[in-house]
């Protein structure tokens, strides 16, 4: 494939996606297993990521609390990650927020339980 055709293909592909392909390439290259990235693979990865984020946002919005105000909050995303089997792998990345006093209280309770054993 000539260099001109390659540039046209990249330009056409970048018009079809919302995420910056240069960022996706940078993330892909951060893996030690990746040495060379094909333009088609880059486009497909970018498009798949975009569709996944869209699916996560729509699912979170439909099951979230912001329907009335037409908003999507972090807690909606965290709830979707925890409650939907498809998104369970995101629970470490999107944990539910907890207040510091609640966390400290749960730590104290855990220490009491450990002392009782």
Secondary structure, DSSP 8 states (H G I E B T S, - for coil): --HHHHHHHHHHHHHT-SS-HHHHHHHHHTSTT-----HHHHHHHHHHHHHHHHHHHHHHHHHSS-TTTT---HHHHHHHHHH-GGGGGGTTTS-----HHHHHHHHHHHHHHHHH-
